[in-house]
Amino acid sequence: MLARGNEMVLGNSFSPWRDAERALDLITGASTLPGSVPGMWEWLRNPMPPKGEGRDYEILRRSLAVRDEDAVVPGDALTRLRAPDQARIRNGFRGLVEQHNPLIRHLVRRTREQLEQHIDPETHKPLLQPIKVELFGEGQGEAIPLPAYLGDAYGLAEEFCELFGANHRGAGFLQTLLLRRIGSSIYAGQRTVERILGIEPDVVDEEDDEPEEVASSSTSRLAELITSGERDLLERLHRALLANRERDPKLGQVRNYLLDRRWLEQRGCIVFSQYRDSILWLAEALTAELPAEPMAIYSGPQTSGIMHGGRWVPRQREELKRLVMAGEMRLMLGTDAAAEGLNLQRLGSLINLDLPWNPTRLEQRKGRIQRIGQIHDTVYVCNLRYRGSVEDRVHELLSERLEDIYAVFGQLPDVLEDAWVAVAQGQRERAKQLIDEVPTQHPFELRYTQVHKVDWESCTQVLYDKAKQEVLRRRWG
């Protein structure tokens, strides 16, 4: 976007920086640096950094009589450079890649940690008021033990997925679909099996975190593909889930945090799940136990409302937000429709009923309460997972590197979703490889490690509001 009509950003259409895969591999160290000056020159000249980026670029521009406003230097200009200047290119190329490449020059990365640690010289307070996060359920022994009835059911689900994967090559995501849902709640697993078997009509959950091509026909496609042996496994699984739906141990965990630990009374809470099936099951279970407690159900535009005393009343999502922010409602159950663009500073705790296989979702969920205006200095976050489940096995693989990975990216990288799928397919070594391939240092950390105050009097031009609007309305290029 920044480069449209502006060659100073990524150079012209022939610039190697416009090849995203090559450029990112170079910056992150996934590919080796060019070994020759001509190879380095192609990256340096198109676009060439302005003289303000460093002494080397000022000298190179002066040697070639290239104005600072000219972004692209002709390729044959390299022949006009003397040996000392060519040595300057060779010696300074790593610096170009690490601290002066076009992406870093035009994008600024600020992490919450940076803003919380740096003190404003005028107010003598942090640029961003720190809001700490206390995690629950993260210890190796804190996964929810699977009772025998649920352990047997999960074993049947894994057996089905293994058999399905062997019989239907190229159906990797469909193979793991059931494990994703049964890892959320017994009820979500039961409903999925019913849709596959044709017991219930196939209803696409608008909040499901699935690729578009799968979300449109996920369970119905499975129904068309399964063999008689796979159907037999599903029918056994369905009987096991149906018989034990009311005994899901996650309900006891949610009740423990909300009531026994008094999160609901002292902080207010939002409970997240990927699947509306799980949210509706939890809402019905909680309203039976807490008939006097109104709870907001935040999902799609047509499926949001209030559950109170076992009675469901549809409500607009804007009204639900208003009730929570006004302190008139202290419990919200939400799908990932609530994970973006929702400010819930009045709630001081969060329970993840399930762990999304796309890890960015976890950071988005936490961001609903860890934000400016939060009334608590520390927010509580609890992550629930069944012991021995795919989520638990991935957590075990990640535990040693999770903190390092989070520090590198500021949020967990989406590439780790592939690790979830690999574990679900029994490819533990492949999952470990994916985790180990995550870089140990974010490229932007090399340049943007300090936050400095800019004195407006040092700016070339200061615009009034009307002038700003005029500038922003101009066409690029």
N, C-alpha and C positions, 0 to 999 in steps of 0.2 A: 504493500500500500504506500509506504513512504517513498518508494522508488519510482512511482508512476510519474512520468514527465520530469524526473529529476535524476540525471546521471550521477550526481554527486553521492547518491546513496549506495547503489549497487553497480554503478557503471552502466555502459550501454548494453545492447542486446547480446553482444559477444562476450560479456564479462563472465569469467568462471564463477564469480560470486552469485550469479543467478541460477547456477545449478545447485539447488538446495542440498542434495545428498552429498555431493563432493565438498561443498563449503562447510557443512556441519561436521563431516568426517575430519576435515583438516583442523577445524577449530577445537574439536573435542579430543583430538589425538588418535582417532580411530584409523587414520591414514598417515603415512610418513610424509615429512616435508620434502618438497622437490630438492633434488641434489645438485641442480645446476642453476646458474644465475639466470639464463633465459627462462627456465621453468618458474623461478621465483618472480621474474619480471612480469609475467602474464598476470599473476595475482596482484602485484604491487601497482601496476600502471592503470588498471581498469576496475575501480577508480583509484587514483593516487590520493592518499591522505593529504589534507591541507597542511600548510606549513605550521599551523598552530599545534599539530599533533606531535611535533618533535623536531629537533635540529636536523636529523637526517633527511626528513622530507623537505625541509626548507632548503637545504643545500642541493638536493637532487632537482628541485624545481628551478632553482637559480641556475644550475649548470645547463639545464635544457631550455632555459628562458620560457618556462611554462607559468602562466598566471595562476594565482591561487583559485580563481573562480573557474578554471578549466579542470573538469573532473577527470577526463580520459587523456592519457598520453599515448601518442602513436607507438605501435610496436617496434618500428625500426629505430626509434630514438635511443634504444639501448646501445646501438653501435657508436653513438656520439658520446657516450660516457667514458671517461678515462678510467684507468685501472683502479685508482683509489675510490671512485664513486661506485664501481661495480663491486668492490670489496665491501663498501658500505651496505649495499643491497644484501650481499651474502651474510654479513655479520648481524644485520638488523632484521632479517626475515622472521625469525622466531618471535621477535617483539611485535612485528606487524600482526602475526597470527594470534598472539595471545592478548595484546592490549590495544591494537589499533585497527583491527579488522572492521569492515563496514557495519557488521551487526552490532558490535559493541559501541561503535562511534555514534550510532543513531538510536540505540535502545538502552534504557537505564533500568537496571534491576534493583529493586529495593525489597528486602525481606522484612517481615515483621520483627525479627530478632534485631536487625540493624537499627530500625526506627525506635525500638524499645530501649536499646543500649546507648544511643547517642543523645547527648544532652544539648538542648537548645541554649545557646550562649546568652540569649536575652531573658528567657523565663527560668533558666537553670533547672528545667524539668525535662524528662524524656520527650522526644519528638512524638512518640506514641505511648500513651499510658500502658504499662505492661499488664496483661491479663494472663495469669498463669493457667496451665492446664494440668489437672491431676487425673491420671489414668487409673481405671479400675478394670479388672478382668484380664490384664495383660501378662501376668505371671504364668510360667509354664504349668503350674498346678492349678490355675484358675479357670481353665476351660470347664464347661459343664459336663459332668460325667453322664454318659449315655446309659440309662437303665436298660435292662436286658431286652425289653420289648422294642425299644427304639434302636438299640444296637443291631438287633436282628433285622429290623426294617431297613436300616441304613446299609447293612450288608447286602440285602436283596437289591437295593437301588444301585449299589456299586457293581453287583453281578450283572444286572441288566445293562448298565452303561458299558461294561467290558464286552459283553456279548454283542451289543449293538455296534460298538466300534469295530469289532472283528468282522461283522457281517456287512457293514455299510461303510466302505472306505470313503473318505472325503466329507464325512458328516461330523466333524470334530465338535463343533459347537452344540449341535443337537445331542450329541453323545453326553455332554456335560450338563444339559439343561435341567434334568431332573435333580442332579446333585446340587445345583445352585438353589433350586426352590426348596428342596427338603432340608437344606442347610439353614433356611430361613425359619421355617416352622413346620410342625407335623401337618397342620392344616393346608399350608401352601403346597406341600408335597402331595397330600391326598387329592387336592383339587387338580393338580397337574396330571396325576395318574388317571383320574376320571376323564379328563379331556382327551388324553391319549387313547383311552379305551372306548371313547364315545359315550360314556355314561352321562357326561355333561357336555353341552355345546362348547365349542372352542371360543373363548373370549380373550381377545388380546388385551393384556394389562397395559394401559397407556403409560404407566410409569416404569415398566420393566426396562432394565438397563441391558438391552440386547441390540445387536446390529439390525438395521432396518429390514434386511432381507429375511431375517429370522423372525422378527417381531410380527411380521404380517401373516405368517402361517406356521408358527413354531410347533405347537402341539399337534395341529392337524396334519402336518407333514410327517410327524412321527407315526401317527395312526396309519398312514398309508404305507409306511415302510416296514413296520415291525413284523417279525415272523411269528409262527405259532409258539415256538419256544420262548421268545421274548414276551409274548402276550401272557403266557403262563406265569412267568416271573412277575409281571406287573399285577396280575390278579392276586397273587399271594401278597405282594407288597401292599396292594390296596386294602386287603382284609386286615393286615397288621396295622396300617395307619388309621383306618376307620375305627378300629377297636380301641385305640389309645389316644385319640385326638384330644380328649379332655385332660390327658396326663402329660402334656408337653412341659418338660422341666424349665423351659425358658419363662413360662408364666410365673413360676416360683421365684426366679431370679429377678424379674421385673418388679414383682411385689416386694421383694426384699429391699431393693434400692429405693423404691418409691415410698414405702411405708415404714419398714423396720429401720432403715437408715434415715428416714424423714426427708428425703430429697424433695418430695412433692410439697411438704409443708414448709420447708425452710428455703427452698430455692426455686421451685417450679421446674418442670422438666418437659423436654421434647423427646419422643421415641421415634426412631427412624427405621424403616424397612424398605428394601427394594420393591416389595410386592404388596399390592393392595389386599390380596388374600390374607396375608399375615397381619396387616394393620386391622382389618375388619375382625379377624379372629380375636386379636388382643383387645380391641375395643369392647367386644361383646363379653369377654371374660372379665375385664376390669369393671365394666359398668354393673355387672352382677355383684361384684364385691364392694364397689364404691357407688351405690345408687345415688348418693347426694352430690357426687363430683361430676360436673359437666366437663366434657373433653372435646377438644377440637380435632376433627379428622381433616387433614389438609392433603388433598391429592389433586385430581384433575378438575377442570372448571365445572364439570357436571357431576362430580362425585365427592365433593367436599361438604362438610356439614358439622353438626354437633350431636354427640351421643350423650344422653342424660337420662339416667334411670331406666335404661333399656329402650329408650325411645329415640329414634333417628329423625333429625330435622335438617333438611338441606339448607346450606348457607353459602353465600358468596365468600370467596377466599379473602377479599379485602376486609370483610366484616370479621373474619376469624383473626386476621392480623391485628385489627383494631382492638378486639377484646383482649388479646394477649398483651399488647403493649399498654393497655389501660389498666392492667392488673386484675381484670375481671375474669380471667381464665388462666389457670396455672398448669394445665396439662394439655399437650398437643401430641397427637400421633400423626406422623407424616410419611409419605413416600418420598422418593427423591425429587418429586415436583417441588418440595419445600426446601430442597438443598441449595437452591440458587436464588439470589435476589430477595431473600426474606430476612428481615432484621428482627431478632428475638432477644434483645438485650435484657428483657425482664426475666427471662428464664436462665437459671444458673447451672443446669445440669442437662446431660444428653445421654440417652441409652441407644446404642446401635443394636437392634434386635438381630441383625445379620451383618456380615461383612461383605460389601460388594467386591466382586472380583476386579473391577476397575478401581484401583486404590485412590484415584483423584476424588472419587465420590466421598471418601471418608473426610478428606480435608474440606470439601465443600460443606458437608454436614456440620463439622465443627465450627466453620466460619459463621454459622447462623447465630451462635451465642458468643463466640470469642471475637468481639468487635467493639468499636468505639461506643461508649455509652453503657456498656455492661455494668450492672450495679454491684457485681461481686468482683473482688480482686482475683479470685481463683474460680475457674469453672470446672465441673466434674464431668468426665466422659467415661462411660462404661462400654466396653466391646464384648458382646456375647458370642460364644462359639461352642459347638459341641466338641467334646474330646474325641479325638480320632477322626474327625471329619476332614474334608479337603481343606477347609479354612484353618483348622488346627495344625495340619501338616505343613501348610505353607507358612503359617506363623512361626513354627519351629525352625524352618529353614531361614526365615527372615530375621529371627530374633537377634542374631549376632551382628547383622549389618544394618538393621532397620534404622537405628539412630544416625549412622553415617549416611545412609541413602537419603534420609529426610533432610539432613543438613546440606547435602549437595544440591538438592532440587527445591527446597523450601516447601515442596509437597511431594508425595510419592509419585514416581514416574509411571505413566500408563503402561510402559513396557512390562511392568510386573504382572499385568493381567495375564500375559502369556505363561507366567510361572504357575498361576492358579490352574490354567487349563492343562499344563504339562503334568502337574501332580494328579489332577483328576483322571488323566489318561495313564497313570502309572509310570510316568517318565520323570522320576525323581532327579536323576543326574542332569537331564535337560533343564529342569527347573533351577537347580543349583548353578548351572552355567549361565542362565539368564540373569540371575541375581548377581553373580560375580562380575558380569560384564558391565554393570552400572558404573559409570565413572566415579572416581573418588574425589574429584574436585570440579565444581561448576566453573565453566570458562569465565563467567562474568565476575567471579570472586577475585580474579587476578587484577581487575581494574576498579570495580566498584566496591570498595570495602569501607569507605568513609562517606559520611553525609555532611556536606559543607553548606553553610548558609551563603546565599548569593545576595550581595548588596545591590538593591535595585538601581542605585546611582551609578553602578559600574556598567549597567546595560547600555548597549548602543542606542536603543530606542525604547521608550516607555509608552505604551498605548493606553488610551482611555477606552472605556467599555465600547463606545460606538465605533472607535477605530478597530478594536479587536474583531467586532462583528463583520466589519467590511473586509478585513484580511481573510477571515475564515470563510467568507462567502465566495472568494475568488476561486476560479477553476485552477486546478493544478496544471502546471506546464504552460 
